[in-house]
Amino acid sequence: MGDAAAIHAVHAAAFPSDAEARLVDALRDAGHAAVSLVALESKIVGHVLFSPTRSNQGRGVGLAPLAVLPQYQRQGIGAALASAGIGACRSAGYDYIVVLGEPAYYRRFGFRRARDFGEFAELG
């Protein structure tokens, strides 16, 4: 199985639908994978993707999605992927990273709610 197929399989297995897997495929196919990292345990067991965003706040990326095969979850693989990806984005000179995800999970990486920054509007 090639990397693209294995990455698709990780996202499809980690989420209730294959929407995230299709999102990764579409971003990669469109050339919008700024940083893409995998976790290996004799096969690809996790993946994180960062893709370019547009704003007047500088050059940024969005973290999404992050997935780990269910049988490998809760072993620190997702956290390692997120940390390595954030480091790679910093090294690449990105000004900011945004994420749409569970605040309690992503707070450990230094993310804060958008509403804490006056110029962002909260949806919903």
N, C-alpha and C positions, 0 to 999 in steps of 0.2 A: 504494500500500500504506500503510495507517495505521500509526501508531507501534507499537501493540500487535502487529500482524502482523510488522512489521519487527524488533522486539525478539525476538519468538518465533523468527524466521528466524535471527537472529544466534546465539542460544543453541543452536538445533538444529544449526547448521553447526559450531559451535565444540566441541561435545562428541560423544562416540561414540553417544549416544542422545538422544532428545528429553526426557529426564527433567527436566533443568534448565529447558528451555523451558516445560514444563508447570508446574514449580514457580513460575516467575515469573508465569505466567498466573494460577495459583491464588492466589498472594499478592496480586497486583494486584486480582483480582476480589473478594477478601475484604476489601479495604481495608487490607492490611498492607504497603503499600509506603511506608515512612517516608521514604526518600531513593531516588530512581531517576534515574540520569543516563545520557545517551547520548553517543556520540562520532559526529560527522558528518564525512563526506568526500563531499559531494553526496548522500549517503544515510546511514542509520544503519549504522555499522560496528562499534560496540561498545556495551555496556550493563553497568551495575552496579546492583545492588539491595541496599538495606539494609532489613531488616524488624525490627519490635520483638521483643525477647526478654523473658523473665520470669525474675527472680531476686530475691534479697533484697539484691543489691549495688547497687541504684539503678535508674535508667532506662537501658536499653541497647538496642542493635541488633545484629543479625547481618549480616555482609557475606556475601552469597551470593545468587545466583551472579554472577560476573564473567566476561564473554565478549567476544571480539573475533572478527570473521570471519577465517577462516584466512589469507586473502590479505593481511590487514592486521596480522597478529600480528608480534611482535618488532620493532615500530616505536615502542614506548613508549606506545601507546594504552591498554593495560590499566593500566599504572602511572599514567598521567594520570587515568584514571577512578577508580582506587582512591584516589589522593591527593585528588582533588577531592571524592569522596564522604566520605572521612574528615574533611576540612575542613568540609563541610556538616553532618555529624553533630555535630562539635564546636560549630559555630555554633548548632545547634538545641538544644544543652544536654544531649546524651546523656552519661551518666556512663562508659560503656564500650562497646566494640565487640568482638564475638567473630567468629571466622572458622573454618570448617572447610575447610582447604586445605593446600597444599604449604608446609611450614614454610620451606624455603629461599626461596620466592618472597615470602611475606608478611612475613618477618623485616625486609625493607628498609623496611617501613612502620611498624615499631615493635612488631609483634605478637610475643608470646612464647608458648611452650607452656603450656597450662593446668596441667600438672603442676608448673610453677614456682611456682604459687600454691597453697599447701597445702590450701585448701578445695575444690579441684576434683579429681574422680576421673578418671583416664584410662580410656577405654573400650577394650575389645579385649584 
